[in-house]
Amino acid sequence: MAKKKMHYIRLLRGPKLDTSNLKRPHISILLTITTDLGDSFLYPDEPVDLAISVENPTTGQSILLPPPDQIIDRPPRWTAGLRCLDIKVPIKPHLKKSDVTCTIRIHPATQTPPLGVLKGRDALPWSLARGSPAASKGLVMPVSVDMAKGICVPVAVRTLRLSSSKVQPQDQDTLDVDLEEDVGESIARHIWDAGVVTASYLGDACSSKEGICEILPMRKDHFNVLELGSGVGILGITLAQVIERAVAHGHTSCKTTVLLTDLPEAEERARSNIARAEVTLSRINPDGPTVTLQYEDLDWDEGRHGRFGALASARPWDLVILSDCTYNVDSLPALVGTLSALHAANVKHHEAEADTRTSVILATKPRHSSEQALFGLLSSADWRYNVLKSIPLPKLGEEDEIVDIYLLERGERNT
Ligand SMILES: C[S@@+](CC[C@H](N)C(=O)[O-])C[C@H]1O[C@@H](n2cnc3c(N)ncnc32)[C@H](O)[C@@H]1O
């Protein structure tokens, strides 16, 4: 039987508008459906039909050619063995380039509204409804892209809808985390399974006051979080929104700083996502956001020697977070060295205080047994660790994939 994993609809280039025949204009979309690593394509037992919506972002009106004129024999269909799919989407006749400003959403046809959005609950086995498409077929992450006056910038958007698994969807307030990623291939500039699953977990587990207290080491009135290898920023931005929601609900009154860090190639996308998140933070807390999001470059080869930028040096870090950063065994010594150097910097900041603990939430989807080297390095550097949560990915097939979320700690527990 085919292995089914978590998959992503990925655009191979920005969609193109063709108005050369004004009576039959169309948008042409070239996409693939791959794993996060891009190392294998979706190979489904049953074909996966795709649905595409094309709407004006201001009016919400569709510009698709409506039925019965829309002569499509069947929806675009992904079948086993495909590596890419070329789709021509007919839009209303006589639209000129300058008329076509729209959001294009591509998602599995089985998806229930909201379209183009991945529901975090579908990534968590304990909240999956029986019979839901994710439970039976695995998860395919939708994608959206904006076209302005007939032109697409090569930026796709993933939307993750976070909610609590304890209450019914209709009864709760949800949080949408919007993340831009590059069209095409890149390591730092798109999202990964461990980030998606951990963000969904945090959205669920931190939806109550007890959950926040249990998971986040908020010991003072300021809470400082640093993310290593943040990529597009899925984990840090999710945590920022989750904490802002907790403040709005009166679950905490901490003032929080979340600093995303990565190599320079990640900066542009991370900063755009911070700008998007700042709008959401203001919406969550109309009195003014209490969470500050920042970005700074931090190369672990510098960090391991205690060489940090101005923002990373500015304060002690109560919590360090990272997801999917431990797959490259060669970079593990620099990564663990950076964690230890951050702890040493914390000890200096806290010289006058008894509590010098540093906590780390580390999420990983183990891909290879060699990654176990991480734990030897952590132990040698006096880090204590235990599994906070082990979450199987939603999929069918004989080979389980799992995201492990670890809690690491170093330092004294004197308080
Ligand atoms: C697989 S991505 C994960 C990105 C993000 N954490 C997520 O879950 O979506 C690994 C990240 O580690 C970063 N990285 C790799 N080596 C690094 C280094 N030496 N210093 C800093 N970041 C590094 C990459 O740039 C990339 O963004």
Ligand as a Chemical Component Dictionary entry (heavy atoms), coordinates in Angstrom:
data_LIG
# 
_chem_comp.id                   LIG 
_chem_comp.type                 NON-POLYMER 
_chem_comp.pdbx_formal_charge   0 
_chem_comp.three_letter_code    LIG 
# 
loop_
_chem_comp_atom.comp_id 
_chem_comp_atom.atom_id 
_chem_comp_atom.alt_atom_id 
_chem_comp_atom.type_symbol 
_chem_comp_atom.charge 
_chem_comp_atom.model_Cartn_x 
_chem_comp_atom.model_Cartn_y 
_chem_comp_atom.model_Cartn_z 
_chem_comp_atom.pdbx_ordinal 
LIG C1  C1  C 0  13.456 22.710 8.308  1  
LIG S1  S1  S 1  13.585 24.407 8.597  2  
LIG C2  C2  C 0  12.421 24.641 9.891  3  
LIG C3  C3  C 0  11.888 26.033 9.902  4  
LIG C4  C4  C 0  10.862 26.335 10.993 5  
LIG N1  N1  N 0  11.417 26.122 12.301 6  
LIG C5  C5  C 0  9.616  25.518 10.782 7  
LIG O1  O1  O 0  9.351  24.606 11.586 8  
LIG O2  O2  O -1 8.871  25.801 9.836  9  
LIG C6  C6  C 0  15.174 24.530 9.438  10 
LIG C7  C7  C 0  15.564 25.974 9.728  11 
LIG O3  O3  O 0  16.812 25.995 10.411 12 
LIG C8  C8  C 0  17.586 27.060 9.893  13 
LIG N2  N2  N 0  19.024 26.802 10.096 14 
LIG C9  C9  C 0  19.766 25.789 9.584  15 
LIG N3  N3  N 0  21.053 25.921 9.950  16 
LIG C10 C10 C 0  21.133 27.032 10.712 17 
LIG C11 C11 C 0  22.193 27.693 11.388 18 
LIG N4  N4  N 0  23.464 27.252 11.327 19 
LIG N5  N5  N 0  21.908 28.805 12.083 20 
LIG C12 C12 C 0  20.647 29.286 12.152 21 
LIG N6  N6  N 0  19.593 28.703 11.534 22 
LIG C13 C13 C 0  19.835 27.597 10.811 23 
LIG C14 C14 C 0  17.218 27.072 8.412  24 
LIG O4  O4  O 0  17.555 28.313 7.812  25 
LIG C15 C15 C 0  15.727 26.797 8.459  26 
LIG O5  O5  O 0  14.963 27.955 8.559  27 
# 
loop_
_chem_comp_bond.comp_id 
_chem_comp_bond.atom_id_1 
_chem_comp_bond.atom_id_2 
_chem_comp_bond.value_order 
_chem_comp_bond.pdbx_ordinal 
LIG C1  S1  SING 1  
LIG S1  C2  SING 2  
LIG S1  C6  SING 3  
LIG C2  C3  SING 4  
LIG C3  C4  SING 5  
LIG C4  N1  SING 6  
LIG C4  C5  SING 7  
LIG C5  O1  DOUB 8  
LIG C5  O2  SING 9  
LIG C6  C7  SING 10 
LIG C7  O3  SING 11 
LIG C7  C15 SING 12 
LIG O3  C8  SING 13 
LIG C8  N2  SING 14 
LIG C8  C14 SING 15 
LIG N2  C9  SING 16 
LIG N2  C13 SING 17 
LIG C9  N3  DOUB 18 
LIG N3  C10 SING 19 
LIG C10 C11 SING 20 
LIG C10 C13 DOUB 21 
LIG C11 N4  SING 22 
LIG C11 N5  DOUB 23 
LIG N5  C12 SING 24 
LIG C12 N6  DOUB 25 
LIG N6  C13 SING 26 
LIG C14 O4  SING 27 
LIG C14 C15 SING 28 
LIG C15 O5  SING 29 
# 
